[in-house]
Amino acid sequence: MNALDVRPLAGALGAVVSGIDLTKVIESEQLDGVRTALADHLVVFLPDQRMDLDDLERMTDLLGGRDSTPFVTPLEDRPYVIRVIKEPEDQLNFANAWHSDLSYLPEPPAYTLLHAWDVPDHGGDTVWSNQYLAYETLSGGLRDTLDGLRAVHSAGLAYGTGGLLDAVLREEGVERIPGAHCYEFFATAPVFAALAEAELGTFYLTDFLLRHFERLVIRGLGLDRHPELFPVYFANYRKLVYLAQAPLPGSAEQARAIAERMGLQLEIRQTGYGTLQTSLAAAVQGGGTAPGAAGRGDSRAAEKVVAWHR
């Protein structure tokens, strides 16, 4: 078999792999190069593969075996295949929130295979995230805060488990911060809801995203090498809202420059840490274990939280 051609797509992750016809792959060893590309780039794209469902299931078997997907009804005659479809009139995509495929299972699968059969000639908003890089680029203080914590990973928020997630959290003594994402708990739910209602096409910045915009957005999306994609990525945005927690001198000017670069109207909101701050303060004052705290009622808990907020 000819050597694969692996072409990286962006600085953070992703590569296009060519030089292999998956319909002719029948041995696991024939996918060793694909496995290496996956290990190196986390997400790989193999264009122009004329596969049918038999081919897709064979590739799945060769890469480790099939697994059922809880909460999602499979095809009637293919219990390990689910169909992802969005019609022109649909307002939301399937799995339209940030998620990690099936990693809440006791034994999560090594890979997810997505075979695109019918795609539009433009558009599409699936975005992947390199969580290794996300962790590695955190500040040392935040990494220290996170390293000693335990996490409960559940599909409850995505698929609704009748309160089972909250029951697990109560059993483990873990308190969930209200809000679907950092923008909501920084701005607080009512403010974020009002912002989203006023302009759905809003791009949000936090202090962290503002300070690392070049690395996370420009280089992360490959825009430093392909600036022609800029209007494609951001064509549906109309407004940029900077949610400022503890802005540095010059942050407002930096946000204004980013808004001008993106061709967006700018709004700056001084939010502080919003619900995150009040939730952590309540946990500390109530004697609970806040992020980075040594233990219940330990005076070091308050010191660590205050230091993190600064």
C-alpha positions in Angstrom: 0.0 0.0 0.0 1.3 3.5 -0.8 2.3 5.8 2.0 -0.4 8.0 3.3 -0.3 11.7 2.7 -1.1 13.5 6.0 -1.7 17.3 5.7 -2.2 19.2 9.0 -5.1 21.6 9.0 -4.6 23.8 12.0 -2.2 24.5 14.8 -4.4 22.9 17.5 -5.6 19.7 15.8 -6.9 18.1 12.6 -5.4 16.7 9.4 -6.5 15.5 6.0 -5.4 12.0 5.1 -5.3 10.8 1.6 -3.7 7.8 -0.2 -6.0 5.1 1.2 -9.2 3.6 -0.2 -11.2 2.4 2.8 -13.4 0.2 0.7 -10.4 -2.0 0.0 -9.2 -2.2 3.6 -9.7 -5.7 5.0 -6.9 -6.0 7.6 -6.4 -4.0 10.8 -2.7 -3.5 10.0 -3.8 -1.5 6.9 -5.1 1.2 9.2 -1.9 1.6 11.2 -1.1 4.9 9.4 -4.6 6.2 10.1 -4.1 5.3 13.8 -0.8 7.2 13.9 -2.4 10.2 12.2 -5.3 10.1 14.8 -2.8 9.9 17.7 -0.8 12.9 16.2 -3.7 15.1 15.1 -6.8 13.8 17.2 -9.2 14.4 14.3 -8.6 13.2 10.7 -10.6 13.7 7.5 -10.5 11.2 4.7 -12.2 12.8 1.7 -13.8 11.1 -1.3 -14.4 7.8 0.3 -17.2 6.0 -1.6 -18.3 3.8 1.3 -21.6 2.1 2.1 -22.8 1.1 5.6 -21.1 -2.3 5.3 -17.8 -0.5 4.7 -18.4 1.8 7.7 -19.1 -1.1 10.0 -16.1 -3.0 8.8 -13.8 0.0 9.5 -15.3 0.2 12.9 -14.6 -3.5 13.6 -11.0 -3.1 12.4 -10.4 0.0 14.6 -11.6 -1.8 17.7 -15.2 -2.9 17.5 -18.7 -1.6 17.5 -20.5 0.0 20.5 -24.1 1.0 20.9 -25.0 4.7 21.6 -27.2 5.2 24.6 -30.1 7.7 24.3 -30.0 7.7 20.5 -32.2 5.4 18.4 -30.1 3.6 15.8 -31.1 2.5 12.3 -33.6 -0.3 12.5 -31.4 -2.8 10.7 -28.1 -1.4 11.9 -28.1 -1.3 15.8 -24.6 0.3 15.9 -25.2 3.0 13.3 -27.1 6.3 14.1 -28.2 8.8 11.4 -27.3 12.5 11.9 -29.5 14.7 9.8 -30.5 18.3 9.6 -33.2 19.5 7.2 -33.2 23.0 5.8 -36.1 24.0 8.1 -34.5 22.7 11.3 -33.3 25.4 13.7 -30.9 23.2 15.8 -28.4 20.7 14.9 -28.1 17.2 16.3 -25.8 17.3 19.3 -25.7 21.1 19.0 -23.9 21.6 22.3 -20.2 21.0 23.2 -19.8 17.4 24.1 -17.3 14.5 24.2 -18.6 11.5 22.4 -19.6 8.7 24.9 -16.8 9.4 27.4 -19.4 9.1 30.2 -19.4 5.3 29.6 -17.4 3.1 32.0 -15.5 1.9 28.9 -15.7 4.7 26.3 -14.8 3.9 22.7 -11.4 4.8 21.3 -12.8 6.5 18.2 -16.0 7.9 16.6 -16.5 7.4 12.9 -18.6 9.9 11.0 -19.3 9.3 7.3 -20.8 12.3 5.4 -23.2 11.2 2.7 -25.1 14.3 1.9 -23.5 17.7 2.7 -24.4 21.2 1.5 -22.0 23.1 -0.8 -21.4 25.7 2.0 -21.9 26.1 5.7 -21.5 23.6 8.4 -20.6 24.4 12.0 -19.0 21.3 13.5 -16.0 22.3 15.5 -13.5 20.1 17.4 -11.5 21.1 20.4 -8.1 19.8 21.6 -8.6 19.3 25.3 -4.9 18.3 25.8 -3.9 21.7 24.6 -6.7 23.4 26.6 -5.2 21.9 29.8 -1.6 22.5 28.9 -2.2 26.2 28.1 -3.9 26.9 31.4 -2.1 29.1 33.9 -0.1 27.2 36.5 -2.4 28.4 39.3 -5.5 27.1 37.5 -3.9 23.8 36.7 -2.9 23.4 40.4 -6.5 24.2 41.3 -7.9 21.6 39.0 -5.3 18.8 39.5 -6.7 17.7 42.9 -10.3 17.7 41.9 -12.6 14.8 41.0 -15.2 15.2 38.2 -18.5 13.5 37.7 -19.0 12.9 33.9 -22.6 12.2 33.0 -24.9 12.4 30.0 -27.7 13.8 32.3 -27.4 17.4 31.2 -27.4 16.5 27.5 -30.1 13.8 27.5 -32.1 14.5 30.6 -31.9 11.7 33.2 -34.8 12.9 35.4 -32.5 14.5 38.0 -30.1 11.5 38.2 -27.0 13.7 37.7 -28.1 15.9 40.6 -28.6 12.8 42.8 -25.0 11.7 42.0 -23.7 15.2 42.8 -25.5 15.2 46.1 -24.1 11.8 47.0 -20.6 12.9 46.1 -20.9 16.3 47.8 -20.4 18.2 44.6 -22.2 21.4 43.9 -22.9 22.3 40.2 -22.4 26.0 39.2 -25.6 27.2 37.5 -25.2 27.9 33.8 -24.5 26.0 30.6 -21.1 27.6 29.9 -18.7 30.2 31.1 -20.4 33.0 29.3 -23.6 32.3 31.2 -22.1 32.0 34.6 -19.9 35.0 34.1 -22.7 37.2 32.8 -25.4 35.5 35.0 -28.3 33.7 33.4 -30.7 36.6 33.0 -28.1 38.9 31.4 -26.8 36.2 29.0 -30.4 35.3 28.0 -31.1 38.9 27.3 -27.9 39.2 25.2 -28.7 36.1 23.2 -32.3 37.3 22.6 -31.1 40.7 21.5 -28.6 39.3 18.9 -28.3 35.5 18.3 -25.2 36.1 16.1 -23.0 37.3 19.0 -19.4 36.3 19.4 -18.3 36.4 23.1 -15.0 37.2 24.6 -13.8 36.6 28.2 -10.6 37.8 29.7 -8.9 34.5 28.9 -10.1 34.4 25.3 -9.2 38.1 24.8 -5.6 37.6 26.0 -5.1 34.4 23.9 -7.2 35.4 20.8 -4.3 35.1 18.4 -3.3 31.6 19.6 -6.8 30.1 20.2 -8.8 31.7 17.4 -6.5 33.0 14.7 -3.8 30.2 14.8 -6.2 27.6 16.2 -8.5 28.0 13.2 -5.7 28.3 10.8 -6.6 31.9 9.9 -2.9 32.9 10.0 -2.3 30.6 7.0 -5.7 31.0 5.4 -7.0 34.5 6.0 -9.5 34.0 3.1 -11.5 31.8 5.5 -12.2 34.7 7.9 -15.5 35.8 6.3 -16.6 32.2 6.0 -16.1 31.4 9.7 -17.7 34.6 11.0 -20.2 35.5 8.2 -23.2 35.0 10.5 -22.0 37.0 13.5 -23.2 40.6 13.9 -21.9 41.6 17.3 -19.0 41.0 19.7 -19.6 41.1 23.4 -16.6 41.3 25.7 -17.5 39.9 29.2 -14.8 41.4 31.3 -13.9 39.7 34.6 -10.8 41.5 35.7 -9.6 43.3 32.6 -6.0 44.5 32.3 -5.0 48.0 31.2 -5.6 48.1 27.4 -8.1 45.3 27.4 -10.9 47.5 26.0 -8.7 48.7 23.2 -7.7 45.1 22.4 -11.4 44.1 22.3 -12.1 47.0 20.0 -9.3 46.0 17.7 -10.7 42.4 17.5 -14.2 43.7 16.8 -12.9 45.9 14.0 -10.9 43.0 12.6 -14.0 40.8 12.6 -16.3 43.6 11.3 -18.5 43.4 14.4 -20.3 45.9 16.6 -18.6 45.9 20.0 -20.2 45.9 23.5 -18.2 45.7 26.7 -19.8 44.3 29.9 -18.0 44.4 33.2 -19.3 41.2 34.7 -16.7 40.2 37.3 -16.9 36.5 37.9 -20.7 36.5 38.2 -22.3 33.2 39.3 -18.9 31.5 39.5 -17.8 33.9 42.2 -21.0 33.8 44.3 -21.1 30.0 44.0 -17.5 29.6 45.2 -18.0 32.2 48.0 -21.2 30.4 49.2 -19.3 27.0 49.2 -16.5 28.5 51.2 -18.7 30.4 53.6 -20.9 27.3 54.1 -18.0 25.1 54.9 -18.1 23.2 51.7 -15.2 22.2 49.5 -14.5 24.8 46.8 -12.2 24.2 43.9 -8.7 24.0 45.2 -9.8 23.7 48.8 -7.9 21.3 51.1 -11.0 20.0 52.8 -14.4 20.8 54.4 -14.1 23.7 56.7 -10.3 24.2 56.1 -9.3 27.8 56.3 -7.0 27.3 53.4 -10.0 27.0 51.1 -10.9 30.7 51.3 -7.3 31.7 50.8 -7.0 29.6 47.6 -10.3 30.8 46.1 -9.4 34.5 46.7 -6.0 34.0 45.2 -7.5 32.4 42.1 -10.0 35.3 41.7 -7.3 37.8 41.6 
